[in-house]
């Protein structure tokens, strides 16, 4: 930009005589003058990826680069120089530009990185990041302004598309939440949780269930299969969420299909395992479930128990001491879905009035407070024995309360079933 007595803080040019003469090498003065001349300034501004312009105090263009000429759809620079925005731009865009220019030159306050949405004279819809700063002379008087436009249309459209995608995902998530709530209600219904709580003179059954997700992988089914004979099926599917919930639905259907065999727990688990493997044989991976089934025969005072890889329950007899339910070979059986055609067997034992049983899924072992250790067993035994007269429901609620203490979430589903003989 040529030297001018009105040059302000923007555009002041250094002089070669301001440089220490002792340090000026041969040829430096000539190069210095060139690089601080209007030719270098013009070459530099033309290669910038931005629209540059300057205006005088009346808001008339005194400088524009090629990029600015292009967005104005004008072929010759002389058709812009000396004119106001109202002669060049669309009416709405020109009105805003002139009002901004006047405000900047009146107040001396700059506009930095302001986002403008404009329609070009060609009708194109564009977004620009605009910066304008006042230019002053040596007396600090505003004599014009310098401005820059950067076309950010592509960035802005990408942001809008991202926002649209975000809203789309949000809407789908909301619908998914609604679907999961409905699925949870359905799962709760086929788990017979409400019907599981039984209270009569001969037997009381209490259930407490907590899921780590909307949907869980635990299944509880209690049923009086004949007068004075009760079955309790407890299943725990590997994993969590929708996949595990779908498998519990499958197991529920298989239970109803095979329920005529349930009075012989070993045969029931064998048939359940065979049908399960048959239905899921096309999968490239294994999804297994641990199961236990107990038949309480209150007439003969016996329990018939079978397990498919499930944690052994706690049995507190009337003398308030723990006993093992089931033989060691039963407790080491594989889960459902691991070994096709596996033959499960059951173990029958005598029971008496006052006996207490606690069945549970392995989620209880994964809680840091409890953990998979001998202390866990002791923790559960203590809850069963410290107050033998306490109701089963209250015992389970106390266990859950201790487990959830200072915890906002669970690493796995937890299911507890308490059975007491009258």
C-alpha positions, 0 to 999 in steps of 0.5 A: 500500500503506498505511503500516505500522510493519513496512513493509520495503525494498519498499513504503516510501512517501515523505512529502510533508514529505520534499520541499523545501517551496520547490519544492512548487507549488500542488496538489502535496501533494494529488496527491503523497498520491494517487499514493503511496497504496494506490489508485494502487498498486492501479491500477498493479499491475492494469494490469501484464501479470503476476500479482503477489502478496504473502505474510506470514511464514507464507506466507499471501497478503496481496495478489494482483492480478486477473491472479493471481486469474484463473490460480487460477480463483477468482472472488473475491479474499477466497477467496485472502487469508489462505490458503496455496498448499495451499488454492488451488493444485494439490497439486504446485504448492502444495508447491513454492511453499511450500517456495520461500517458506520457503527465501526467508524463511529465507535472505533470498535471492531467486529471479529469473526462474526458469522453472516448468512448471505445470499449473493447476487447470483442467488447462492446461499453462503455463510461468511466469517466477517472481520472489520477493523477501523483504520486510523491516521497519526492523530488516531482519527478513523479514516476508514476500515479494513475487512476480511470475509472467509467463506465457511459455507461448507463448514456451516453446512457440515455443522448443520448436517451433523446437527440433523444427524444428532437429532435423528440419533436422538429421536431414534434413541428416544424411540429405543427407550420407549421400546426398551421400556415396553420390552422390560414390561413384557420381560417382567410379565413372563418372569412371573415376578409378581406371581413369584412372591408366595405366602401360605402356611406351607411355603413362602417364596420371596423374590428381589430382582435388580437389572443392570440395564433396561433389560436383563438376563435373569429368569425366575419362574415359580409354579405349583405343579400339583397340590403341595408341589412347587417348582422353582426355575432360576436362569442367568444368561451370559451378558446383559441387555437385549441379547440376554433378554431375548435368550430369557424369552427363549428359555421361558418358551422352552420351559412352557414347552417342557413343563410336563417333565419338570417334576424330574429336574435332571430330565428337564434340564437335559431336554432344555439343553437339547432343545436350546442347542438345536434352536441356536446351532446356526450361531457362530458363537456360544451363548450359554445360561446357567440354570437351577431347578428345585422341586419342593414336595411338601407332601413327602418333605423332600427337595429334588434339585438339579443344576446346570452350572449355577451357583449353589444355593444356601440352605439354612436348616431349622437348627440355623446352620448352613447345609449343602444342597445337591451333590458335588457332581451336580454342582459341577455340571456345565451350563445350558448351551455349552455341551449338546446332549449332556445328561443332567441328573438330580439329587433328592434330599429331606427337608423340614419345616423351618428350613430356609433357602437362598437362591441367587444369580452370579451378579451378586459376586460381581459387586465390589463390596461383596465379591466372589469370595468365601466372605460373600457366602458368609455375608449371605449366611449372616443375613439368613441366620442373624434373625431367623424370624425375619420375613423372607422379603425383608431379608432380601431387601436388607441384602440388596440395600447392603449391596447397593450402598454408595453405588449408582449402578450394578455391573450385572443383574442381581436376582435373589429368591428366598424360600421358607418352609412352614 
